Amino acid sequence: MSQLCFAVAVVLASVANLASSSCSTPRELNCGGSQDFTLETGGCAQFSGIPTAAAVCEINASTATTGSLCWFPGGKDVSLCFVGQCWSDVGDNSLPITNWQKVPNENTLKMTNLHVSKCGLQISGFSYCCKATGAKNRTSTQHKATSATTTALVGKPLLRNSAFVETHDSATGFLSDMNPINKWARTQTVGFAPQLDCGARALDMRLHDAIGDGARIQFHHGPVVILGMTVDNTLPAIIDWCREHPSELVIVYLSHCTSGGILQLQAGSRSDESDVGTGVVVNTTDRKCADANFLAPFQELNVRVLMDSGHVNSMTLEEAKEVAGLERGGMLLGITEDSMNENWDPSITWTGQRCGPGEGPWQKLWGYVGTTLGSQQGTLNQVQSFWQESGTTAELMFWNIIKYNEQSQINHFVLEQIRNGAYEGVNFLEVNNICAHGPEIAEAIGTTVSALDKQRCQAACGSPRYEAECKKFPEDLIQY
């Protein structure tokens, strides 16, 4: 077997969605002519993602005696190596000839239609191996490439494997900062369109039906209702933004839908949305977001909302873009709560803590990020990268969510973690206060944010307010 030449699928295009905080992106390999190339294994435990193209290289197996490429058939716990040792803690295994499909050259074989189960690059047609915990071989291996051809992969990226920045409780950006109850309800500081300018490509809309006929579907965060702002009077601005950015897919996530009466607490006071006020829901009833009343304003504006979770979670990114097409251009797609794993963890809090990415709350947050990204999720899924404080937290009576965000500089540290590879493989990266580092976070996960959009973002947000030191509560009860 060591004398055979194998056609090895080598990733040459962009590699997305790495699913382990310890993974490093494989080096692009110049597989062609008679050039030597190096297989860079990095320190990886798992990859997940789909590049757009691959190269088939004839590699003389006899040149690889320790370490090479490994392949992982779907459903198998044991990896299959084409030669030498595999960087896996399940042991070394020879490659059965039955797992390869012959190509025109009798001495050349290639592997097709595989799916990674343990580690490797998940790409429908081909897989890439990297070493797992307890790796035996930690060296790169040089191979001689005698010829190469480029081939397109059958697999395409799924929507659930594609990266979006999502704003948490997006509609709270319309709330005034004057009402004390908004201290724990307000997670954004600008409206929908500026959030998109700042890099958001998914909006978290929590709908409330106070009338029962679907005519005035409003937004809420918990018991707090955002008065005066409805789906029918805010959705047009999102549609306009999408038409101005025809290559950008925007997702509207509908969740936490409720109905009930409203007690008005405060009339609006903001000059740019003078009718925005605050109310509290009375006799709340949980509802399904797929109910006709909630869908009516989206249907009125010809925005498609998908409710079949099986369809949503199996569709490719390209299929989602096709479904999301708007009249006169742009892409906007609604999905309901049954299609999303929110991965909420109320233990991820910053209450009364200090800054410092290595301290307790940060360690818990980064542990949550790694565990969430490393779990097998067959649905759309969020990584909630904000302090998931409960509304009953005593300190929020004095501080507020935006203050926690600014004092802890969480978005800054999330950006650092992204750049260090800790968020590779993220689907919906959900943040509070996208005004803080929003464009940078979006670009770091692969979103295009134009210079004009960055200017608009800055104009809407103003300058972020960061404190030099994060002091412990209640030493500096700083209120807006």
C-alpha positions in Angstrom: 0.0 0.0 0.0 2.9 2.4 0.7 3.9 2.2 -3.0 0.6 3.5 -4.3 0.1 7.0 -5.4 -2.9 8.6 -3.9 -4.9 11.5 -5.2 -5.3 13.6 -2.1 -7.9 16.3 -1.7 -6.1 19.4 -0.5 -7.9 22.5 0.5 -6.8 25.6 -1.5 -9.7 28.0 -1.0 -11.0 29.9 1.9 -11.6 27.8 5.0 -14.5 28.9 7.1 -16.1 27.9 10.4 -13.3 26.3 12.3 -14.9 24.6 15.2 -12.3 24.6 17.9 -10.7 27.3 19.9 -7.3 25.5 19.6 -7.5 25.2 15.8 -5.3 27.1 13.4 -6.2 27.7 9.7 -4.4 25.2 7.4 -1.8 26.7 5.2 -2.7 27.0 1.5 -0.8 24.4 -0.4 0.7 25.0 -3.8 -0.2 21.6 -5.2 1.0 21.6 -8.8 3.8 20.9 -11.3 6.7 19.4 -9.4 6.7 21.7 -6.5 7.2 20.5 -2.9 4.5 21.5 -0.5 4.1 21.3 3.3 1.1 19.9 5.1 0.8 22.3 8.1 -1.1 20.4 10.8 -1.2 23.2 13.4 -2.6 22.3 16.8 -6.1 21.4 15.8 -8.7 19.2 17.3 -11.6 19.8 15.0 -12.5 21.6 11.8 -15.9 22.4 10.4 -16.5 24.3 7.2 -16.8 24.1 3.4 -14.3 25.7 1.0 -15.3 26.5 -2.5 -12.7 24.4 -4.3 -10.1 21.7 -3.8 -7.1 20.3 -5.7 -6.4 16.7 -6.5 -2.7 16.0 -6.1 -0.8 12.8 -6.9 1.4 12.2 -3.9 3.9 9.4 -3.6 2.9 7.7 -0.3 6.4 6.3 0.2 7.7 9.8 0.9 5.4 10.0 4.0 6.5 7.7 6.8 5.3 9.7 9.8 2.3 11.8 9.6 0.1 12.5 6.6 -3.5 13.1 5.6 -6.3 11.3 7.5 -9.9 10.8 6.5 -13.1 10.3 8.6 -16.1 8.5 7.1 -19.4 9.6 8.5 -20.5 7.9 11.7 -17.1 6.4 12.3 -15.2 7.1 15.6 -12.0 5.7 14.2 -10.1 7.8 11.7 -8.6 6.2 8.5 -5.1 7.3 7.5 -3.7 7.0 4.1 -0.2 6.3 5.4 1.7 6.6 8.7 0.3 8.0 11.9 -2.9 10.0 12.3 -3.1 12.8 14.8 -5.9 11.3 16.7 -6.2 9.8 20.1 -8.1 6.7 18.8 -5.0 5.0 17.4 -3.4 4.4 14.0 -5.3 2.6 11.3 -4.5 1.5 7.8 -6.6 2.8 4.9 -8.8 0.0 3.4 -8.8 0.1 -0.3 -12.6 -0.1 -0.3 -12.8 3.5 1.1 -11.2 4.9 -2.0 -12.7 5.4 -5.5 -10.5 4.8 -8.5 -9.9 7.6 -11.0 -8.8 7.1 -14.6 -5.1 6.5 -13.6 -5.0 3.0 -12.1 -2.3 4.0 -9.7 -4.3 7.0 -8.5 -7.1 6.9 -6.0 -9.3 9.5 -4.4 -11.8 9.7 -1.6 -15.4 11.0 -2.1 -18.6 11.6 -0.2 -17.3 11.5 3.3 -18.5 13.4 6.4 -16.3 14.2 9.3 -17.3 12.8 12.7 -14.4 13.4 15.0 -11.9 15.9 13.5 -11.3 16.9 10.0 -12.7 19.5 7.6 -16.4 18.9 7.0 -16.8 19.5 3.2 -19.2 16.8 1.9 -16.7 15.6 -0.6 -13.3 15.8 1.1 -11.9 15.9 4.6 -8.8 17.4 6.1 -7.1 15.9 9.2 -5.6 17.6 12.1 -4.3 16.3 15.4 -6.5 15.9 18.4 -5.7 16.0 22.1 -3.0 13.5 23.0 -1.5 13.8 19.5 1.3 11.4 18.8 2.9 13.2 15.9 3.5 16.9 16.0 5.6 17.5 12.9 4.7 18.7 9.4 5.4 16.4 6.5 6.7 17.3 3.1 5.3 15.5 0.0 6.2 15.7 -3.7 3.3 16.8 -5.9 3.8 15.4 -9.4 0.6 16.8 -11.0 -2.5 18.6 -10.0 -6.0 19.4 -11.3 -8.6 21.6 -9.8 -12.0 20.2 -9.0 -15.2 21.9 -7.6 -16.7 20.4 -4.5 -20.2 19.0 -4.5 -20.9 20.4 -1.0 -22.0 24.0 -0.4 -22.0 25.8 3.0 -25.2 25.5 5.0 -27.0 28.4 6.5 -26.3 26.9 9.9 -22.6 26.9 9.2 -22.5 30.5 8.0 -21.4 33.5 10.2 -23.6 36.4 11.1 -23.3 39.1 13.7 -26.7 39.3 15.5 -27.8 42.1 17.8 -29.5 41.0 21.0 -33.0 42.4 21.5 -32.5 44.7 18.5 -35.6 46.8 19.0 -34.5 48.1 22.3 -32.3 50.5 20.4 -35.4 52.6 20.0 -35.9 53.0 23.8 -35.2 56.2 25.6 -32.4 56.1 28.2 -34.4 58.4 30.5 -36.7 55.8 32.0 -35.2 53.8 35.0 -37.0 50.6 33.9 -35.0 50.7 30.6 -31.8 50.2 32.6 -32.1 46.4 32.3 -34.3 46.4 29.1 -32.1 48.4 26.8 -29.4 46.3 25.0 -28.8 48.5 21.9 -28.5 52.3 21.5 -29.5 52.8 17.9 -32.3 51.6 15.6 -32.4 48.8 13.1 -30.7 50.5 10.1 -27.8 51.8 12.1 -27.3 48.4 13.6 -26.9 47.0 10.0 -24.5 49.9 9.2 -22.5 48.7 12.2 -22.1 45.2 10.8 -25.2 43.3 12.1 -26.6 40.9 9.6 -29.2 39.4 11.9 -31.8 41.2 14.0 -33.4 39.7 17.2 -37.0 40.8 17.1 -39.3 39.9 20.0 -42.8 40.6 19.0 -45.9 41.6 21.1 -49.5 41.6 20.0 -51.6 43.9 22.2 -54.6 44.2 19.9 -55.1 40.7 18.5 -55.6 41.6 14.8 -52.0 41.8 13.8 -52.3 45.4 12.8 -50.0 46.8 15.4 -47.4 44.2 16.3 -44.9 45.9 18.6 -41.6 44.9 20.2 -40.7 44.0 23.7 -37.9 42.8 26.0 -39.4 40.8 28.8 -42.3 42.8 30.2 -41.1 46.1 28.7 -42.9 47.1 25.5 -41.4 49.7 23.1 -44.4 51.9 22.4 -44.9 53.5 19.0 -42.4 51.2 17.1 -44.1 48.4 15.2 -43.2 45.9 12.6 -45.1 47.7 9.9 -43.4 51.1 10.6 -39.8 49.8 11.1 -39.5 47.0 8.6 -39.5 49.4 5.5 -36.2 50.9 6.7 -34.7 47.4 6.9 -35.9 46.7 3.4 -34.5 49.9 2.1 -31.1 49.0 3.7 -31.2 45.6 2.0 -31.9 47.1 -1.4 -28.9 49.5 -0.9 -26.8 46.4 -0.1 -28.0 43.8 -2.6 -25.2 41.3 -1.8 -25.8 41.2 1.9 -28.2 38.6 3.4 -30.1 39.9 6.4 -31.9 37.6 8.8 -34.7 38.6 11.1 -35.1 36.2 14.0 -38.6 36.2 15.5 -38.7 34.9 19.0 -40.3 35.3 22.5 -43.6 36.3 20.9 -46.3 37.4 23.4 -49.7 39.0 23.7 -51.4 40.9 26.5 -52.5 44.4 27.5 -50.0 47.3 28.0 -49.7 49.8 30.8 -47.9 52.9 29.5 -45.2 54.1 31.8 -43.6 56.9 29.8 -44.3 58.8 26.6 -41.5 59.1 24.1 -38.8 61.7 24.6 -36.3 61.1 21.9 -36.1 63.8 19.2 -35.5 61.3 16.4 -38.4 59.0 17.3 -40.6 61.3 19.3 -43.4 58.7 19.7 -41.2 56.1 21.3 -42.3 55.4 24.9 -42.2 52.6 27.4 -44.9 50.3 28.6 -45.3 47.1 30.6 -47.2 44.1 29.5 -50.2 43.1 31.6 -51.4 39.5 31.7 -48.7 38.2 29.4 -49.4 35.1 27.2 -46.6 33.3 25.4 -47.4 32.7 21.7 -45.8 31.0 18.8 -44.2 33.4 16.4 -45.6 31.4 13.5 -49.1 32.6 14.5 -50.9 34.5 11.7 -51.0 37.8 13.6 -47.3 38.0 13.9 -46.7 37.0 10.3 -49.2 39.5 8.8 -47.0 42.6 8.7 -44.2 40.7 7.1 -46.5 39.2 4.5 -47.9 42.7 3.8 -44.4 43.9 2.9 -43.6 40.7 1.0 -40.9 39.5 3.4 -40.6 35.7 3.5 -40.7 34.1 7.0 -39.7 30.4 7.1 -41.3 28.3 9.8 -40.2 24.7 8.8 -37.2 24.1 11.1 -36.2 21.0 9.1 -36.1 23.0 5.9 -34.2 25.9 7.5 -31.6 23.8 9.1 -30.8 21.8 6.0 -30.8 24.6 3.5 -27.6 26.0 2.0 -26.6 29.6 2.3 -27.2 30.0 -1.4 -30.7 28.6 -1.1 -31.4 31.0 1.8 -30.3 33.9 -0.4 -32.6 32.8 -3.2 -35.6 32.5 -0.8 -34.7 35.9 0.8 -34.9 37.9 -2.5 -36.9 41.1 -2.3 -38.8 42.9 -5.0 -36.5 45.5 -6.5 -33.4 43.9 -5.0 -31.9 43.0 -1.7 -32.2 39.9 0.6 -34.2 39.7 3.8 -35.4 36.5 5.4 -37.4 35.9 8.6 -37.0 32.7 10.7 -38.9 31.6 13.8 -37.8 30.4 17.1 -38.1 26.6 16.3 -35.2 26.8 14.0 -32.7 28.3 16.5 -30.7 27.0 19.4 -30.2 30.1 21.5 -27.7 28.5 23.9 -28.7 30.9 26.7 -26.7 30.5 29.9 -27.8 32.7 32.8 -24.6 31.9 34.7 -22.6 34.1 32.3 -22.7 37.4 34.3 -20.4 40.2 35.1 -22.3 41.6 38.1 -20.0 43.5 40.5 -16.7 42.4 38.8 -13.6 44.0 37.5 -12.1 44.2 34.0 -9.5 41.7 32.9 -9.9 38.9 30.3 -8.3 36.3 32.6 -10.6 36.8 35.6 -13.5 34.5 36.7 -16.4 35.9 34.6 -14.2 36.0 31.5 -13.0 32.5 32.0 -16.6 31.3 32.3 -17.6 33.3 29.2 -14.7 31.9 27.1 -15.5 28.4 28.4 -19.1 28.9 27.3 -18.0 30.0 23.9 -15.7 27.0 23.4 -18.2 24.5 24.7 -21.0 26.0 22.5 -18.9 26.0 19.4 -17.6 22.5 20.0 -21.1 21.0 20.5 -22.8 19.1 17.6 -25.6 21.4 16.6 -27.9 20.5 13.7 -29.7 23.8 13.9 -29.1 27.4 13.5 -27.3 28.4 16.7 -26.3 31.4 18.7 -23.2 32.2 20.7 -24.4 34.8 23.1 -21.4 37.0 23.6 -22.7 39.3 26.2 -23.3 39.3 29.9 -26.5 37.2 30.2 -27.8 39.0 33.3 -31.2 38.3 34.7 -33.6 41.3 34.9 -33.9 40.6 38.6 -30.2 41.3 39.2 -30.1 43.8 42.1 -27.3 45.9 40.7 -29.3 46.6 37.5 -31.4 48.8 39.7 -28.4 51.2 39.9 -26.5 50.3 36.7 -27.7 49.0 33.4 -26.9 46.6 30.6 -25.2 49.2 28.4 -23.1 50.4 31.3 -22.0 46.8 32.0 -21.1 46.4 28.3 -19.1 49.6 28.3 -17.4 49.2 31.7 -16.3 45.6 31.0 -15.3 46.4 27.4 -16.7 43.0 26.5 -17.0 43.7 22.8 -13.3 44.7 22.7 -12.3 41.3 24.3 -14.7 39.4 22.1 -13.0 41.0 19.1 -9.6 39.9 20.4 -10.9 36.4 20.9 -12.2 36.3 17.3 -8.8 37.4 16.0 -7.2 34.7 18.1 -9.4 32.0 16.4 -11.7 31.3 19.4 -14.9 32.0 17.4 -14.1 29.9 14.3 -17.2 28.0 13.3 -19.6 30.6 14.8 -23.1 30.8 13.3 -25.0 33.7 15.0 -22.6 35.7 17.1 -25.0 37.7 19.3 -23.8 41.0 20.9 -25.2 43.8 23.0 -24.4 47.4 22.1 -23.1 46.9 18.5 -22.0 50.5 18.5 -18.9 49.2 20.4 -16.6 47.6 17.9 -19.5 46.3 15.7 -17.9 46.9 12.3 -14.6 45.3 13.5 -16.3 42.3 14.9 -18.3 41.8 11.7 -15.3 42.1 9.5 -13.4 39.7 11.7 -15.9 36.9 11.0 -16.0 37.6 7.3 -18.7 40.2 6.8 -18.2 43.1 4.4 -18.7 46.5 6.0 -18.3 49.4 3.6 -16.5 52.6 4.5 -19.8 54.5 4.0 -21.5 52.2 6.4 -18.8 52.7 9.0 -19.3 56.4 8.7 -23.0 56.0 9.2 -22.4 53.7 12.2 -20.1 56.3 13.8 -22.6 59.1 13.1 -25.5 57.2 14.7 -23.5 55.8 17.7 -21.2 58.6 18.6 -18.0 57.8 20.5 -18.0 54.8 22.8 -17.7 55.6 26.5 -15.1 53.4 28.2 -13.9 53.7 31.8 -10.2 53.5 32.6 -10.9 50.9 35.3 -13.8 48.6 36.1 -14.4 49.1 39.8 -16.4 46.7 41.9 -20.0 47.5 42.7 -21.1 49.5 44.7 -18.0 51.6 44.8 -18.9 53.8 41.8 -22.6 53.8 41.1 -22.4 55.6 37.8 -25.8 56.2 36.3 -26.9 57.7 33.1 
